[in-house]
Amino acid sequence: RLGLAWLSRLGLDSNPDLPPVQFADGQISPLGPAEVDVVRRQIRSGLNAPLTSSMGRLFDAAASLAGLRQNVSYEAQAAIEWEALADPQEQGVYPFDILPAKPGDPLQIDPRPAFSALIADQRRGLSIPVLSARFHNGVAQMVLAVCCQIRADSGLKRVALSGGVWQNLRLLNASVRLLREAGFTVYLHRKVPANDGGLALGQAAVALHTLVNQE
Protein backbone atom coordinates (compact mmCIF):
# COMPACT_ATOMS: atom_id res chain seq x y z
CA ARG A 1 0.00 0.00 0.00
CA LEU A 2 2.76 2.46 0.90
CA GLY A 3 4.79 1.59 -2.18
CA LEU A 4 1.75 2.11 -4.39
CA ALA A 5 0.88 5.36 -2.63
CA TRP A 6 4.30 6.86 -3.33
CA LEU A 7 4.29 5.56 -6.89
CA SER A 8 0.96 7.32 -7.31
CA ARG A 9 2.52 10.58 -6.08
CA LEU A 10 5.29 10.07 -8.65
CA GLY A 11 2.92 9.13 -11.47
CA LEU A 12 4.39 5.63 -11.74
CA ASP A 13 1.69 3.46 -10.16
CA SER A 14 0.81 1.78 -13.47
CA ASN A 15 4.34 0.77 -14.46
CA PRO A 16 4.33 -3.04 -14.50
CA ASP A 17 8.08 -3.44 -13.93
CA LEU A 18 8.04 -1.95 -10.44
CA PRO A 19 7.86 -4.34 -7.44
CA PRO A 20 4.79 -2.87 -5.68
CA VAL A 21 2.85 -2.90 -8.95
CA GLN A 22 3.94 -6.46 -9.69
CA PHE A 23 2.78 -7.52 -6.25
CA ALA A 24 -0.53 -5.68 -6.50
CA ASP A 25 -1.26 -7.11 -9.94
CA GLY A 26 -0.71 -10.65 -8.70
CA GLN A 27 2.50 -11.34 -10.59
CA ILE A 28 4.36 -12.15 -7.38
CA SER A 29 1.52 -12.40 -4.84
CA PRO A 30 -1.84 -14.08 -4.26
CA LEU A 31 -3.72 -10.78 -3.96
CA GLY A 32 -7.01 -10.75 -5.79
CA PRO A 33 -8.10 -7.95 -8.16
CA ALA A 34 -10.92 -6.86 -5.82
CA GLU A 35 -8.51 -6.22 -2.94
CA VAL A 36 -6.09 -4.36 -5.18
CA ASP A 37 -8.90 -2.24 -6.58
CA VAL A 38 -9.90 -1.22 -3.05
CA VAL A 39 -6.33 -0.20 -2.22
CA ARG A 40 -5.97 1.85 -5.38
CA ARG A 41 -9.30 3.60 -4.82
CA GLN A 42 -8.23 4.43 -1.26
CA ILE A 43 -5.03 5.99 -2.55
CA ARG A 44 -6.86 8.07 -5.14
CA SER A 45 -9.64 9.24 -2.84
CA GLY A 46 -7.92 9.31 0.55
CA LEU A 47 -10.86 7.40 2.04
CA ASN A 48 -9.76 5.40 5.10
CA ALA A 49 -6.20 6.27 4.14
CA PRO A 50 -5.01 8.89 6.64
CA LEU A 51 -1.78 10.77 6.01
CA THR A 52 1.18 9.91 8.22
CA SER A 53 4.46 11.61 9.10
CA SER A 54 5.91 8.40 10.58
CA MET A 55 9.50 7.63 9.63
CA GLY A 56 8.67 3.95 10.01
CA ARG A 57 6.18 4.19 7.15
CA LEU A 58 8.82 5.92 5.03
CA PHE A 59 11.16 2.97 5.57
CA ASP A 60 8.33 0.54 4.76
CA ALA A 61 7.78 2.37 1.47
CA ALA A 62 11.49 2.26 0.61
CA ALA A 63 11.65 -1.48 1.25
CA SER A 64 8.60 -1.96 -0.97
CA LEU A 65 9.96 0.17 -3.82
CA ALA A 66 13.28 -1.67 -3.70
CA GLY A 67 11.53 -5.02 -3.97
CA LEU A 68 12.63 -6.25 -0.56
CA ARG A 69 9.24 -6.82 1.04
CA GLN A 70 5.62 -6.04 0.12
CA ASN A 71 3.89 -7.30 3.28
CA VAL A 72 4.88 -7.72 6.92
CA SER A 73 4.05 -10.14 9.71
CA TYR A 74 5.06 -7.87 12.60
CA GLU A 75 5.73 -4.21 13.34
CA ALA A 76 8.85 -2.80 11.65
CA GLN A 77 9.71 -6.07 9.88
CA ALA A 78 10.47 -4.37 6.57
CA ALA A 79 12.52 -1.61 8.22
CA ILE A 80 14.53 -4.13 10.27
CA GLU A 81 15.39 -6.19 7.18
CA TRP A 82 16.10 -3.02 5.19
CA GLU A 83 18.62 -1.89 7.82
CA ALA A 84 20.25 -5.30 8.15
CA LEU A 85 20.96 -5.54 4.41
CA ALA A 86 22.55 -2.08 4.00
CA ASP A 87 26.02 -2.23 2.45
CA PRO A 88 28.42 -0.74 5.05
CA GLN A 89 30.88 0.34 2.33
CA GLU A 90 28.40 2.20 0.11
CA GLN A 91 28.80 5.99 0.15
CA GLY A 92 26.03 6.98 -2.27
CA VAL A 93 23.23 9.26 -1.05
CA TYR A 94 19.60 9.65 -2.09
CA PRO A 95 18.53 13.31 -1.85
CA PHE A 96 15.61 14.66 0.17
CA ASP A 97 14.14 18.11 -0.42
CA ILE A 98 13.60 20.48 2.50
CA LEU A 99 10.63 22.68 1.75
CA PRO A 100 10.75 26.30 2.91
CA ALA A 101 8.47 26.98 5.87
CA LYS A 102 6.52 30.05 6.79
CA PRO A 103 7.66 31.81 10.00
CA GLY A 104 6.58 29.74 12.97
CA ASP A 105 5.77 26.62 10.91
CA PRO A 106 7.84 23.43 11.04
CA LEU A 107 10.08 22.47 8.15
CA GLN A 108 8.66 19.88 5.77
CA ILE A 109 10.63 17.09 4.13
CA ASP A 110 9.82 15.86 0.62
CA PRO A 111 11.10 12.30 0.03
CA ARG A 112 10.08 12.17 -3.63
CA PRO A 113 13.59 12.91 -4.98
CA ALA A 114 14.98 10.07 -2.83
CA PHE A 115 12.31 7.65 -4.00
CA SER A 116 12.82 8.67 -7.63
CA ALA A 117 16.54 7.95 -7.33
CA LEU A 118 15.87 4.64 -5.56
CA ILE A 119 13.44 3.55 -8.29
CA ALA A 120 15.95 4.49 -11.01
CA ASP A 121 18.66 2.41 -9.32
CA GLN A 122 16.28 -0.51 -8.82
CA ARG A 123 15.43 -0.44 -12.51
CA ARG A 124 19.15 -0.42 -13.33
CA GLY A 125 19.53 -3.64 -11.36
CA LEU A 126 21.53 -2.35 -8.42
CA SER A 127 21.46 -4.65 -5.41
CA ILE A 128 19.18 -4.15 -2.42
CA PRO A 129 22.18 -3.65 -0.07
CA VAL A 130 23.31 -0.70 -2.22
CA LEU A 131 19.79 0.74 -2.42
CA SER A 132 19.37 0.41 1.35
CA ALA A 133 22.71 2.03 2.12
CA ARG A 134 22.01 4.98 -0.16
CA PHE A 135 18.61 5.47 1.44
CA HIS A 136 20.05 5.36 4.97
CA ASN A 137 22.83 7.75 3.97
CA GLY A 138 20.25 10.09 2.47
CA VAL A 139 18.14 10.14 5.63
CA ALA A 140 21.22 10.88 7.75
CA GLN A 141 22.18 13.76 5.44
CA MET A 142 18.59 15.04 5.59
CA VAL A 143 18.71 15.01 9.42
CA LEU A 144 21.92 17.05 9.31
CA ALA A 145 20.46 19.52 6.81
CA VAL A 146 17.32 20.06 8.91
CA CYS A 147 19.34 20.60 12.08
CA CYS A 148 21.64 23.05 10.29
CA GLN A 149 18.62 24.99 9.04
CA ILE A 150 17.13 25.13 12.53
CA ARG A 151 20.47 26.25 13.96
CA ALA A 152 20.71 29.00 11.35
CA ASP A 153 17.21 30.21 12.23
CA SER A 154 17.39 29.86 16.02
CA GLY A 155 20.98 29.48 17.12
CA LEU A 156 20.23 26.14 18.79
CA LYS A 157 23.16 23.72 18.78
CA ARG A 158 21.73 20.82 20.82
CA VAL A 159 19.93 17.91 19.15
CA ALA A 160 17.84 15.23 20.88
CA LEU A 161 17.29 12.12 18.76
CA SER A 162 14.08 10.43 19.92
CA GLY A 163 11.49 8.16 18.32
CA GLY A 164 11.36 4.57 17.16
CA VAL A 165 13.42 5.20 14.02
CA TRP A 166 16.48 5.74 16.21
CA GLN A 167 16.50 2.06 17.08
CA ASN A 168 18.02 1.76 13.62
CA LEU A 169 21.72 1.67 14.48
CA ARG A 170 22.87 2.23 10.92
CA LEU A 171 20.93 5.48 10.78
CA LEU A 172 21.74 6.46 14.36
CA ASN A 173 25.50 6.03 13.99
CA ALA A 174 25.61 7.88 10.67
CA SER A 175 23.47 10.76 11.94
CA VAL A 176 25.38 11.17 15.21
CA ARG A 177 28.69 11.25 13.35
CA LEU A 178 27.50 13.89 10.90
CA LEU A 179 25.92 16.03 13.61
CA ARG A 180 28.96 15.95 15.89
CA GLU A 181 31.28 16.75 12.98
CA ALA A 182 29.07 19.77 12.29
CA GLY A 183 29.47 21.01 15.88
CA PHE A 184 26.18 19.84 17.41
CA THR A 185 25.78 18.40 20.90
CA VAL A 186 23.74 15.21 20.48
CA TYR A 187 21.53 13.65 23.15
CA LEU A 188 20.60 9.96 22.91
CA HIS A 189 18.39 7.55 24.82
CA ARG A 190 20.27 5.52 27.42
CA LYS A 191 17.85 4.36 30.14
CA VAL A 192 14.49 4.89 28.42
CA PRO A 193 13.58 3.28 25.06
CA ALA A 194 13.50 5.57 22.04
CA ASN A 195 10.29 4.03 20.73
CA ASP A 196 6.79 3.47 22.16
CA GLY A 197 8.24 2.13 25.41
CA GLY A 198 9.58 5.60 26.16
CA LEU A 199 6.27 7.11 25.12
CA ALA A 200 4.43 4.87 27.59
CA LEU A 201 6.78 5.91 30.38
CA GLY A 202 6.13 9.56 29.55
CA GLN A 203 2.38 8.97 29.63
CA ALA A 204 2.70 7.35 33.03
CA ALA A 205 4.73 10.32 34.30
CA VAL A 206 2.09 12.77 33.06
CA ALA A 207 -0.68 10.72 34.68
CA LEU A 208 1.19 10.62 38.00
CA HIS A 209 1.82 14.37 37.88
CA THR A 210 -1.87 14.99 37.19
CA LEU A 211 -2.98 12.77 40.09
CA VAL A 212 -0.56 14.40 42.53
CA ASN A 213 -1.76 17.87 41.56
CA GLN A 214 -5.39 16.84 41.97
CA GLU A 215 -4.69 15.72 45.52
Backbone hydrogen bonds, N-H to C=O, Kabsch-Sander energy under -0.5 kcal/mol:
donor,donor_aa,acceptor,acceptor_aa,energy
5,A,1,R,-2.3
6,W,2,L,-2.2
7,L,3,G,-2.2
8,S,4,L,-2.4
9,R,5,A,-1.7
10,L,6,W,-1.5
11,G,7,L,-0.5
11,G,8,S,-1.0
12,L,7,L,-3.3
13,D,7,L,-0.7
15,N,12,L,-1.7
18,L,15,N,-1.5
21,V,18,L,-0.5
22,Q,18,L,-2.5
23,F,19,P,-2.5
24,A,20,P,-2.5
25,D,21,V,-2.5
26,G,23,F,-1.4
27,Q,22,Q,-2.1
28,I,22,Q,-1.0
36,V,32,G,-2.0
37,D,33,P,-2.4
38,V,34,A,-1.9
39,V,35,E,-2.1
40,R,36,V,-2.5
41,R,37,D,-2.2
42,Q,38,V,-2.2
43,I,39,V,-2.2
44,R,40,R,-2.1
45,S,41,R,-2.4
46,G,42,Q,-2.9
49,A,46,G,-1.5
58,L,54,S,-1.1
59,F,55,M,-2.1
60,D,56,G,-2.1
61,A,57,R,-2.1
62,A,58,L,-2.1
63,A,59,F,-2.3
64,S,60,D,-2.0
65,L,61,A,-2.8
66,A,62,A,-2.1
67,G,63,A,-0.6
67,G,64,S,-1.0
68,L,63,A,-2.2
69,R,63,A,-1.0
77,Q,74,Y,-1.8
80,I,76,A,-2.6
81,E,77,Q,-2.3
82,W,78,A,-2.6
83,E,79,A,-2.3
84,A,80,I,-2.3
85,L,81,E,-1.6
86,A,83,E,-1.3
87,D,129,P,-2.1
90,E,87,D,-1.0
94,Y,134,R,-1.8
97,D,110,D,-2.3
99,L,97,D,-0.6
99,L,108,Q,-3.0
105,D,102,K,-2.5
108,Q,99,L,-1.0
110,D,97,D,-3.0
115,F,111,P,-2.4
116,S,112,R,-2.6
117,A,113,P,-2.1
118,L,114,A,-2.4
119,I,115,F,-2.7
120,A,116,S,-2.1
121,D,117,A,-2.2
122,Q,118,L,-2.5
123,R,119,I,-2.4
124,R,120,A,-1.4
125,G,122,Q,-1.0
126,L,121,D,-2.2
131,L,127,S,-2.3
132,S,128,I,-3.1
133,A,129,P,-2.1
134,R,130,V,-2.4
135,F,131,L,-2.0
136,H,132,S,-2.8
137,N,133,A,-2.8
138,G,134,R,-2.0
139,V,135,F,-2.4
140,A,136,H,-2.3
141,Q,137,N,-2.3
142,M,138,G,-2.2
143,V,139,V,-2.5
144,L,140,A,-2.1
145,A,141,Q,-2.5
146,V,142,M,-2.5
147,C,143,V,-2.3
148,C,144,L,-2.5
149,Q,145,A,-2.0
150,I,146,V,-2.5
151,R,147,C,-2.5
152,A,148,C,-2.3
153,D,149,Q,-1.8
154,S,150,I,-2.5
155,G,151,R,-2.4
159,V,185,T,-3.1
161,L,159,V,-0.6
161,L,187,Y,-2.4
162,S,160,A,-0.8
163,G,194,A,-1.0
166,W,163,G,-2.0
167,Q,164,G,-2.0
168,N,165,V,-1.7
169,L,167,Q,-1.0
172,L,168,N,-2.8
173,N,169,L,-2.8
174,A,170,R,-1.7
175,S,171,L,-2.6
176,V,172,L,-2.8
177,R,173,N,-2.0
178,L,174,A,-2.1
179,L,175,S,-2.7
180,R,176,V,-2.6
181,E,177,R,-2.3
182,A,178,L,-1.3
183,G,180,R,-1.6
184,F,179,L,-2.5
185,T,157,K,-2.6
186,V,184,F,-0.6
187,Y,159,V,-3.3
198,G,195,N,-1.0
199,L,195,N,-1.4
200,A,196,D,-2.6
201,L,197,G,-1.7
202,G,198,G,-2.2
203,Q,199,L,-2.3
204,A,200,A,-2.2
205,A,201,L,-2.2
206,V,202,G,-2.3
207,A,203,Q,-2.4
208,L,204,A,-2.4
209,H,205,A,-2.4
210,T,206,V,-2.4
211,L,207,A,-2.3
212,V,208,L,-2.5
213,N,209,H,-2.1
214,Q,210,T,-1.8
215,E,211,L,-1.7
